[in-house]
Amino acid sequence: MSEPKASENRLGAVVVGSVLVGVGSLFMVINLIPRLSMARLWPLFLLVPVAILIAVWIQEKDRGSGAVFPIVVLLFYCGYFLWLNFTSWRHVAVTWPNFLIGPGLAFLALFLVRRQMEYLVPASVLLVLAAIFYAALMENTWFIGITLVVIGVLFILKPLLFRQEVESKEPGTEDAER
């Protein structure tokens, strides 16, 4: 058996073994602590595909970096759903922008891993929308107004500032500076 195939088998065995130990431990803890139940802890099962995806990412290295997106989404929603299970699902009425934050953070993580700018645009849009919606839910319209005005002014000034910078450089000055 070749060395890469043997290491893949070892990694697969470690992942499957870890998942089984984790799930088995979860069932044992539920019996020990009366307040815990599967009705509250079901979001922890979202960690099973996370473990598998992390193994794929480790195994595939750069080619497996696409696994970052579902890993971040599943981790975020696992935490969010656990919080809702232990507080109250009525909070979804005021925390629904979290459904935008999950994929927004996933796009941001993908940008950080791959260093490709095309992931930064959807990350920014989703996270800014979530912030605006949270501000609206809190009835803080000043925040929304100021944020939108500042972003608008930046969009207006960016081409003007960039053009002035380009026009101020005279031909031939680059060679003289060197």
N, C-alpha and C positions, 0 to 999 in steps of 0.2 A: 504494500500500500504506500502511495506517495505521501510525502510530508504535508502538503497543503490539504489533501483529503483527510488525513488523520486529525489535523488541527480543526477542520470544519466539523468533524464528528465529535471532537472533544467540546467545542463551543456549543454545538447543538445539545449535547448531553448535559452540559452545565446549565443552559437555558431551561430545558425541560425539567431538569431536577430542581432548579431554583423555583420555577413556577409551581411545581407540585408541593414543595416544602412551604412556599408562601400560602397557597390555597389551603393546605392542610392545617397550617398554623392558624389561619383565619378561622377555620371551623372550630378549632380547639379553644381559641380566645373567646369566641361567642358563647361557649358553654361556661367559661369561667367568670365572665363579667355580665351580670344580668341586664344592664342597660343597652348592651350591644346586641344587634340582631342583623340578620341578612337584609331585612327591610331597610336598615340604615347603612350597612356596609357594602351594598351591591356596587357602588362606584369603584371600589377597589379592584373589581374584575376588569376594569378598563386598563389596569396595569399589566395584564397578561399580554395583550398585543404590544404594549410598550416594550416589554422585555424582549419579545421576539424581534421587533423592529430595531432595537438597539443592537441585538446580535447581528442582524443583517447589515446594519450600518458599520459595525466593527469589522465584519467579514469582508464587505465590499469596499471599504475605505471611501475614497472620493466618489465612486460610482453609487454608493449607497447613501449619499448625503440627502437624497430626496426623502429618506425616512424621517428626517428631522421634522418635517411639517406635521405628519400624523402623530409623532411622539409628543410634540409640544401641545397640539390640540387635545389629545387624550389626557395628558397630565393636567392641563388647565381645567378641563371639564371634570376630571376625577375630583380635584380639589373643590371645585365649585359645587358639584352635586353632593359631596360629603358635607360641605358647609350647610347646604339647603336641608339635607336630611337631619342634621343635628340642631338646626334653628327652626326654620319653617319654610315650606315651599311657597308660602304667601309672599315671601321676599322676591320672588321672580318678577312680581309686578313692578318693582323698582330697581331690580338688578338685571333686567333683560339685556342691557347693552353689553353684558359679559359675553353674549353670543356673538358679538362683533370682536371683542377683545381676544377670544381664543384664536381665531384664524389670523387676526392682526399680529399677535405675538408669534404665531407660527411663520408668517411671512418674514417677520423681523429676524427670527432665528435662522431661517433659510438664507436671508441676506448676509447675516454674520458668518455663516458657514461657507457659503459659496462666493461671497463678495461680488455679487452681481446686482447692479442697480435696479433691474426690473422688479426685484422683490421688495424694494424699499417703497415703491409707489403704492401698491395695495396695502402694505403694512401701515403706511402713514394715513391713507384714506380711512381704513377701518378703525384705527386707534383714535384719530381725530373725530370721526363720527361718534364713536363711543363716548369720548369726552364731552362732545356737544350734547348728546342725548342725556348723559348723566347730569350735566349742568341744567338742562331743560327740566328734567325730573325733579331737581332740587329747586326749581323755579328761580334760578340765578341767571336771569337774562342778561345782566351786565357782563358776565363772563363770556357768554355766547357772542354778544355784540362786539366786545373789545377784541376777542379772538378773531372773529371774521374780518373786522376792519384791519387789524394788523396783518393778517394773511393776505388780504386784498391789496394793501399798500405795498407789501413785499413783492407781490406779483407785478404791480404797476412799475415799481422802481427798478426791478432787476434788469429789464432790457435797457432802460435809460442809463443805469450805472455801468452796465457791461459795454454799451456802445461808446461811452465817454472814455472808458479805459482803453478800448481798442483804438479810438481816434487819437488819443493823446500820444500814442507811440508813433514816432515818425520812422519812415523807412530808413534803414541803415543804422539806427540807434542800437539795434541788438548787437551788431558786430563791434561797435565802439565800446559797449559795456563789457564785452568779454575781454 
